[in-house]
Amino acid sequence: MASCKKSIKKNHIKNILRFLFEAFCLIAITQSLLAQWVQTNGPSGGYVYSFAVLGTKLFAGTSGGVFLSTDNGTSWTAANAGLTNTSVRTLAVSDSGLFAGTWNGGVFRSTNNGASWTAVNTNLANWIVLSLAVSDTNLFAGTNGGGVFLSTDNGTSWTAANAGLTNTSVRTLAVSDSGLFAGTWNGGVFRSTNNGASWTAVNTNLANWIVLSLAVSDTNLFAGTNGGGVFLSTNNGTSWTAANTGLLNTEVYALAISGTDLFAGTYGGGTFLSTDNGTSWAAANAGLANTYVRALAVNDTVLIAGTSYGAGVFLSIDIGASWTTVNTGLTNTDVRALALSSPNIFAGTWGGGVFLSTNNGTTWAAVNTGLAATNVQAIALNGTDLFAGTAGGVFHSTDNGTSWTAVNTGLMGSYVFTLAVSDTDLFAGTWGGGVFHSTNNGTSWTQVNTGLTNTDVFALVVSGMDLFAGTAGGVFHSTDNGTGWTQVNTGLTNLYVQALAITGGNLIAGTADGVFLSTNSGTSWTAVNTGLTNTEIRALAVSGTNLFAGTFGRGVWRRPLSEMVTAVQRFPDEVLAGFSLEQNYPNPFNPATTISFSLSSASFVSLKIFDALGREVSTLFSEELPAGWYSRQWNTAGLPSGVYFYLMQAGSFTEAKKLILLR
């Protein structure tokens, strides 16, 4: 939104407000005002461990429980009531119900399509259940180290069935007319023709023996492996051939067949569909929002998420309402870092170096000349200077990554997790080496760890003279470029801080147990996690009026900043360059919005709200205030929708901005 700055007399206020009203274009905007965190619609993909088919219903077992689709994976809904362990590694269907095997929670049974679940674990000696299979009245459970168990009464009781099974880490089971098959961790495939009474290995030409999933269709037996993709056998495992064309992620944790459709669930890459027995594959992920988000980057129009385990980069132009995969040319999809500088987008990958897109991710090209270390954890931009933090130190480019130079003199901690830039100051946070400071674009570094009691530094942010470090031991604050640090953890109930963000003086920390907010430089923290069902936060970003959080296994979540920020003075000790009035957030809004401003010296402040006709409707401040940052919420109870203006006067400083109330 535009703003006007003029030195005016009080009796000219109405004229200026009328001028502003005429100058601004009124655009109809709708804004969803949320009462908590909400999951954005993606990025799609994630930790799909198992499938089961019941009629037209497709069930997916994931790290977040069971999901149900009735349209071949086009959309999904959760089906978890009574499932006290939601790490679902396997699913199976029998005439008497649906069964779910969990990691350390044993077996659960549902007789109503997942609407409710009951544990069935009597005599099941190993509760880490990785696979289930049904043959007539027999239910088989494959466990992690306990081998195979058999139940003939729908899980009411279990007995071991392991003779000849030389590998007892049974990751998957499948049943065909010719027998029972067990896929094991590094032992390949075993076959039994007598309900598990005895087993024989069947691994000829199976190039990967870490077998994570099995599925049977007529005479076709499919095996999903850890890194080798899918293999097909047409002779009961006597021999195997690879079937991976189009399968972008080869860690195949789940396989299922519905009619002529073969589904593959991958570790972090989501779901893939083949209609030709694995000859070719295509992604099928819409609505299955369950992705490991490692990096977020935003500008005025674009939100980008970088993910790991094969999912790559996702782009949203509607604050996360929808996402598009943008991976063409991105030959490494384990994305750890992102940076935006229109029209350039930089992606740092683990093992593939840096990629550049100049067209919003439509295509990517590797830009790695001189980048000797390609495990990239961090990217930072400072004008024309581009920096990459890697497992082998820091690299510097002045030509958008066309060429790189190592800049590591004095950088004793070579594993760089995070970078932050402020004018001529460059900071690097390292694994085990703490924080390093450079004033010459990385040509030389100085370790700055005094008071930094934890040197595993995952995140850094800079605001003016304030530098914050997120570590494995909480948050630390420095006001002298890292020369000295103070731990600021009061109220921070989880000290494993993996992400930091700062906006308008509000400091936000993403931890292994949720999001925390501080309005006073970390002196105190408050949890802001309502509605956030996955609290392992790996990335944070602010875009306009919204805070975005990238999670481990649950995609991206969004929450309006206005819900979390209250009327407080912010950063009272900061040396401010001048007076400023910020745009309110959210805008448009209903029914409340927050207005913030800064004072570089003590002043009498008047902050008032006017309607479009110049009539005063509210006074937020009319008092003498010391230097500092300030915020105050305006609640519009009783006022109609429309355009309003707020005007701040402090000494000779005057500024006005527009806000829009939408009922």
Buried (B, 14 or more C-beta within 10 A) or exposed (E): EEEBEEEBEEEEBBEBBBBBBEEBEEEEEEBEBBEEBBBBBBBBBBBBBBBBBBEEBBBBBBBBBBBBBBEBBEEBEBBBEEBEBBBBBBBBBBEBBBBBBBBEBBBBBBEEBBEBBBBBBEEBEBBBBBBBBBBEEBBBBBBBEBBBBBBBEBBEBBEBBBEEBEBBBBBBBBBBEBBBBBBBBEBBBBBBEEBBEBBEBBBEEBEBBBBBBBBBBEEBBBBBBBEBBBBBBBEBBEBBEBBBEEBBBBBBBBBBBBEEBBBBBBBBBBBBBBEEBBEBBEBBBBBBBBBBBBBBBBEEEBBBBBBBBBBBBBBBEEBBEBBBBBBEBBEBBBBBBBBBBEEBBBBBBBEBBBBBBBEBBEBBBBBBEBBEBBBBBBBBBBEEBBBBBBBBBBBBBBEBBEBBBBBBEBBEBBBBBBBBBBEEBBBBBBBBBBBBBBBEBBBBBBBBBEBBEBBBBBBBBBBBBBBBBBBBBBBBBBBEBBBBBBBBBEBBEBBBBBBBBBBBBBBBBBBBBBBBBBBBBBBBBBBBBEEBEBBBBBBBBBBBBBBBBBBBBBBBBBBBBBBBBBBBBBBBEBEBEEBBBBBBBBBBBBBBBBBBBBBBEEBEBBBBBBBBEBEEBBEBBEEEBEBBBBBBBBEBEEBEEBBBBBBBBBEEBBBBBBBBBBE
